[in-house]
Amino acid sequence: MNTSYQNHRSHPYEDVLNELASLKKIVLQIKNAPKESLSTKYYTRKEVSILTKSSIQTIDNYIDKGWIEVEGFGPKKLLIHHFQIFNEDGTLKNFKYKRKS
């Protein structure tokens, strides 16, 4: 038997194990990548209307009713903080059918 062939094939799954090791390294890099800070994330009224699948007028109504608070940035720019429209667990707050308090 050819000994060079036997030495080359010392472990039949060596290539697969090397690929798995490189994939594991990539997954760990993605897992450990810095997350976006939601405490500094703001949305425009249009972006909120897209996220909530409602019109900009409806978002304006929610702002007028006090259900959503806006923050002013400059003379005309009004932005809505991330936690005004999302819960702590990342789910969208429910604004429809909200009763008067």
N, CA, C and O of each residue as an XYZ file, in Angstrom:
404
protein
N       0.823     -1.184      0.000
C       0.000      0.000      0.000
C       0.866      1.245      0.000
O       1.987      1.234      0.507
N       0.360      2.279     -0.550
C       1.099      3.527     -0.648
C       1.028      4.252      0.702
O      -0.066      4.593      1.151
N       2.171      4.493      1.358
C       2.181      5.112      2.676
C       1.885      6.602      2.619
O       1.348      7.151      3.581
N       2.216      7.271      1.524
C       1.901      8.698      1.430
C       0.393      8.918      1.385
O      -0.099      9.920      1.903
N      -0.333      8.009      0.782
C      -1.797      8.106      0.755
C      -2.364      7.901      2.151
O      -3.308      8.586      2.544
N      -1.796      6.961      2.904
C      -2.269      6.703      4.259
C      -1.980      7.896      5.167
O      -2.821      8.243      5.996
N      -0.826      8.529      5.038
C      -0.500      9.690      5.865
C      -1.399     10.877      5.531
O      -1.794     11.631      6.420
N      -1.716     11.040      4.265
C      -2.580     12.145      3.864
C      -3.998     11.951      4.404
O      -4.669     12.927      4.739
N      -4.441     10.753      4.488
C      -5.786     10.437      4.951
C      -5.778      9.899      6.380
O      -6.453      8.912      6.671
N      -5.024     10.534      7.269
C      -4.943     10.056      8.641
C      -6.293     10.176      9.348
O      -6.647      9.322     10.161
N      -7.035     11.216      9.045
C      -8.369     11.379      9.625
C      -9.336     11.690      8.484
O      -9.189     12.720      7.827
N     -10.309     10.836      8.237
C     -11.160     11.023      7.052
C     -12.014     12.288      7.089
O     -12.435     12.769      6.037
N     -12.279     12.838      8.275
C     -13.143     14.017      8.378
C     -12.370     15.285      8.736
O     -12.954     16.253      9.224
N     -11.084     15.280      8.499
C     -10.246     16.417      8.879
C     -10.689     17.708      8.182
O     -10.747     18.760      8.820
N     -11.001     17.643      6.891
C     -11.455     18.836      6.159
C     -12.761     19.372      6.736
O     -12.936     20.583      6.870
N     -13.669     18.471      7.075
C     -14.962     18.885      7.642
C     -14.749     19.537      8.999
O     -15.359     20.564      9.298
N     -13.887     18.949      9.822
C     -13.613     19.526     11.141
C     -12.977     20.911     11.027
O     -13.287     21.802     11.817
N     -12.092     21.093     10.050
C     -11.480     22.413      9.843
C     -12.531     23.438      9.427
O     -12.509     24.576      9.897
N     -13.437     23.047      8.560
C     -14.516     23.951      8.136
C     -15.417     24.305      9.312
O     -15.796     25.465      9.476
N     -15.762     23.312     10.133
C     -16.593     23.578     11.317
C     -15.899     24.528     12.284
O     -16.546     25.394     12.873
N     -14.604     24.376     12.450
C     -13.850     25.264     13.337
C     -13.887     26.702     12.820
O     -14.030     27.640     13.604
N     -13.757     26.874     11.507
C     -13.806     28.233     10.958
C     -15.214     28.814     11.065
O     -15.372     30.009     11.314
N     -16.229     27.987     10.881
C     -17.604     28.473     11.049
C     -17.877     28.863     12.495
O     -18.547     29.862     12.756
N     -17.362     28.081     13.428
C     -17.532     28.396     14.842
C     -16.900     29.743     15.171
O     -17.464     30.527     15.935
N     -15.728     30.012     14.594
C     -15.045     31.280     14.826
C     -15.884     32.449     14.299
O     -15.983     33.489     14.950
N     -16.485     32.274     13.123
C     -17.323     33.330     12.537
C     -18.564     33.574     13.390
O     -18.934     34.724     13.625
N     -19.203     32.514     13.853
C     -20.396     32.651     14.692
C     -20.065     33.376     15.988
O     -20.837     34.224     16.435
N     -18.937     33.059     16.592
C     -18.534     33.740     17.820
C     -18.237     35.214     17.574
O     -18.526     36.047     18.434
N     -17.668     35.556     16.423
C     -17.425     36.966     16.098
C     -18.742     37.713     15.964
O     -18.869     38.841     16.440
N     -19.726     37.089     15.317
C     -21.033     37.730     15.157
C     -21.713     37.883     16.509
O     -22.293     38.929     16.801
N     -21.642     36.841     17.337
C     -22.281     36.869     18.658
C     -21.677     37.950     19.543
O     -22.394     38.620     20.286
N     -20.371     38.121     19.468
C     -19.674     39.073     20.332
C     -19.579     40.479     19.741
O     -18.978     41.363     20.352
N     -20.158     40.696     18.570
C     -20.123     42.022     17.954
C     -20.931     42.987     18.818
O     -21.926     42.585     19.422
N     -20.519     44.252     18.886
C     -21.254     45.205     19.714
C     -22.673     45.418     19.184
O     -22.899     45.546     17.981
N     -23.603     45.450     20.109
C     -25.006     45.655     19.769
C     -25.292     47.150     19.636
O     -24.624     47.981     20.250
N     -26.297     47.474     18.825
C     -26.695     48.866     18.676
C     -27.386     49.322     19.958
O     -28.255     48.626     20.482
N     -27.003     50.474     20.451
C     -27.598     50.999     21.671
C     -28.979     51.569     21.354
O     -29.109     52.537     20.606
N     -30.004     50.952     21.936
C     -31.372     51.417     21.694
C     -31.701     52.661     22.514
O     -32.702     53.328     22.250
N     -30.872     52.979     23.502
C     -31.141     54.164     24.317
C     -30.881     55.449     23.536
O     -31.316     56.521     23.955
N     -30.176     55.356     22.403
C     -29.906     56.545     21.601
C     -30.577     56.467     20.232
O     -30.244     57.251     19.343
N     -31.509     55.542     20.043
C     -32.162     55.361     18.749
C     -33.459     56.170     18.712
O     -34.285     56.092     19.621
N     -33.614     56.943     17.644
C     -34.802     57.772     17.452
C     -35.390     57.515     16.072
O     -34.686     57.114     15.145
N     -36.683     57.751     15.952
C     -37.391     57.556     14.688
C     -38.151     58.826     14.314
O     -38.552     59.611     15.173
N     -38.339     59.005     13.001
C     -39.197     60.088     12.531
C     -40.649     59.615     12.606
O     -40.915     58.431     12.811
N     -41.574     60.543     12.438
C     -42.996     60.171     12.451
C     -43.303     59.190     11.320
O     -44.107     58.273     11.488
N     -42.659     59.388     10.171
C     -42.885     58.495      9.031
C     -42.378     57.085      9.334
O     -43.055     56.105      9.023
N     -41.197     56.976      9.936
C     -40.667     55.661     10.287
C     -41.567     54.945     11.292
O     -41.779     53.737     11.191
N     -42.095     55.697     12.264
C     -43.001     55.104     13.250
C     -44.291     54.652     12.575
O     -44.838     53.607     12.925
N     -44.781     55.428     11.612
C     -46.010     55.026     10.919
C     -45.789     53.738     10.133
O     -46.698     52.912     10.041
N     -44.606     53.554      9.568
C     -44.297     52.317      8.849
C     -44.199     51.148      9.829
O     -44.737     50.071      9.570
N     -43.515     51.360     10.953
C     -43.357     50.295     11.946
C     -44.694     49.862     12.540
O     -44.916     48.674     12.774
N     -45.582     50.823     12.784
C     -46.874     50.511     13.406
C     -47.959     50.216     12.373
O     -49.092     49.897     12.732
N     -47.614     50.323     11.104
C     -48.556     50.085     10.005
C     -49.797     50.976     10.144
O     -50.936     50.521     10.044
N     -49.526     52.247     10.375
C     -50.597     53.238     10.456
C     -50.142     54.495      9.717
O     -48.993     54.589      9.285
N     -51.038     55.442      9.578
C     -50.709     56.657      8.828
C     -49.943     57.650      9.708
O     -49.918     57.533     10.933
N     -49.329     58.616      9.055
C     -48.628     59.671      9.797
C     -49.633     60.484     10.603
O     -49.327     60.930     11.709
N     -50.836     60.679     10.053
C     -51.882     61.402     10.783
C     -52.244     60.672     12.076
O     -52.474     61.307     13.105
N     -52.296     59.352     12.025
C     -52.588     58.575     13.232
C     -51.483     58.766     14.262
O     -51.765     58.903     15.453
N     -50.237     58.778     13.820
C     -49.116     59.013     14.741
C     -49.233     60.411     15.342
O     -48.996     60.595     16.536
N     -49.598     61.398     14.519
C     -49.809     62.759     15.031
C     -50.927     62.779     16.078
O     -50.832     63.496     17.074
N     -51.985     61.991     15.853
C     -53.074     61.906     16.827
C     -52.580     61.294     18.139
O     -52.941     61.765     19.218
N     -51.750     60.240     18.050
C     -51.188     59.625     19.252
C     -50.322     60.620     20.013
O     -50.317     60.636     21.244
N     -49.584     61.454     19.270
C     -48.748     62.479     19.906
C     -49.636     63.511     20.596
O     -49.367     63.912     21.728
N     -50.702     63.942     19.905
C     -51.623     64.934     20.488
C     -52.305     64.402     21.746
O     -52.537     65.150     22.695
N     -52.625     63.108     21.749
C     -53.288     62.499     22.908
C     -52.309     62.207     24.042
O     -52.731     61.883     25.152
N     -51.016     62.317     23.779
C     -50.020     62.070     24.807
C     -49.598     60.612     24.905
O     -48.876     60.248     25.832
N     -50.023     59.781     23.987
C     -49.648     58.370     23.998
C     -48.200     58.187     23.569
O     -47.528     57.252     24.004
N     -47.722     59.088     22.709
C     -46.327     59.079     22.263
C     -45.746     60.454     22.546
O     -46.342     61.474     22.198
N     -44.576     60.478     23.183
C     -43.903     61.747     23.439
C     -42.819     61.956     22.387
O     -42.109     61.022     22.014
N     -42.704     63.194     21.914
C     -41.676     63.528     20.929
C     -40.630     64.414     21.582
O     -40.898     65.097     22.570
N     -39.439     64.388     21.014
C     -38.360     65.245     21.478
C     -37.918     66.126     20.319
O     -37.766     65.660     19.190
N     -37.714     67.393     20.614
C     -37.313     68.336     19.582
C     -35.813     68.334     19.369
O     -35.034     68.371     20.322
N     -35.418     68.291     18.098
C     -34.015     68.387     17.706
C     -33.937     69.507     16.676
O     -34.241     69.299     15.502
N     -33.536     70.674     17.110
C     -33.492     71.817     16.207
C     -34.846     72.500     16.142
O     -35.756     72.161     16.899
N     -34.980     73.468     15.234
C     -36.212     74.264     15.191
C     -37.445     73.477     14.712
O     -38.553     73.764     15.165
N     -37.286     72.504     13.820
C     -38.445     71.807     13.271
C     -38.423     70.298     13.442
O     -39.454     69.646     13.276
N     -37.285     69.738     13.767
C     -37.136     68.283     13.786
C     -37.709     67.694     15.071
O     -37.239     68.001     16.166
N     -38.725     66.849     14.930
C     -39.308     66.133     16.056
C     -39.036     64.639     15.867
O     -39.372     64.062     14.833
N     -38.431     64.032     16.868
C     -38.112     62.614     16.787
C     -38.726     61.865     17.964
O     -38.964     62.434     19.029
N     -38.974     60.581     17.749
C     -39.620     59.732     18.745
C     -38.600     58.705     19.215
O     -37.991     58.009     18.403
N     -38.419     58.615     20.512
C     -37.448     57.698     21.092
C     -37.904     56.252     20.905
O     -39.101     55.966     20.868
N     -36.940     55.352     20.790
C     -37.205     53.931     20.556
C     -38.181     53.350     21.587
O     -39.102     52.619     21.226
N     -37.980     53.673     22.862
C     -38.801     53.076     23.913
C     -40.177     53.717     24.029
O     -40.970     53.308     24.877
N     -40.482     54.717     23.194
C     -41.844     55.243     23.122
C     -42.743     54.319     22.303
O     -43.960     54.307     22.489
N     -42.145     53.551     21.403
C     -42.963     52.682     20.550
C     -42.670     51.192     20.746
O     -43.432     50.349     20.274
N     -41.572     50.857     21.440
C     -41.239     49.452     21.700
C     -41.212     49.192     23.199
O     -40.809     50.054     23.981
N     -41.648     47.987     23.597
C     -41.537     47.544     24.981
C     -40.094     47.159     25.271
O     -39.267     47.107     24.360
N     -39.790     46.887     26.542
C     -38.430     46.509     26.943
C     -37.982     45.217     26.272
O     -36.793     45.038     26.009
N     -38.926     44.309     25.990
C     -38.557     43.024     25.378
C     -38.461     43.110     23.861
O     -38.240     42.093     23.202
N     -38.622     44.304     23.293
C     -38.469     44.493     21.857
C     -39.755     44.374     21.060
O     -39.746     44.535     19.840
N     -40.858     44.093     21.733
C     -42.133     44.004     21.022
C     -42.730     45.393     20.852
O     -42.466     46.300     21.641
N     -43.524     45.539     19.829
C     -44.158     46.820     19.524
C     -45.283     47.095     20.505
O     -46.102     46.218     20.779
N     -45.327     48.315     21.036
C     -46.418     48.687     21.935
C     -47.721     48.733     21.155
O     -47.733     49.016     19.957
N     -48.802     48.455     21.840
C     -50.115     48.474     21.212
C     -50.768     49.833     21.473
O     -51.087     50.161     22.616
N     -50.963     50.610     20.428
C     -51.583     51.922     20.559
C     -53.045     51.898     20.157
O     -53.821     52.749     20.593
N     -53.429     50.945     19.339
C     -54.811     50.896     18.879
C     -55.718     50.473     20.021
O     -55.338     49.666     20.869
N     -56.884     51.011     20.029
C     -57.921     50.698     21.016
C     -57.506     51.020     22.436
O     -57.958     50.376     23.383
N     -56.655     52.003     22.585
C     -56.218     52.399     23.915
C     -57.322     53.243     24.532
O     -57.798     54.196     23.914
N     -57.721     52.906     25.721
C     -58.785     53.644     26.401
C     -58.242     54.921     27.031
O     -57.059     55.029     27.352
N     -59.135     55.871     27.195
C     -58.751     57.127     27.830
C     -58.438     56.855     29.281
O     -59.134     56.089     29.947
N     -57.378     57.493     29.771
C     -57.030     57.278     31.176
C     -57.361     58.484     32.014
O     -57.132     58.477     33.224
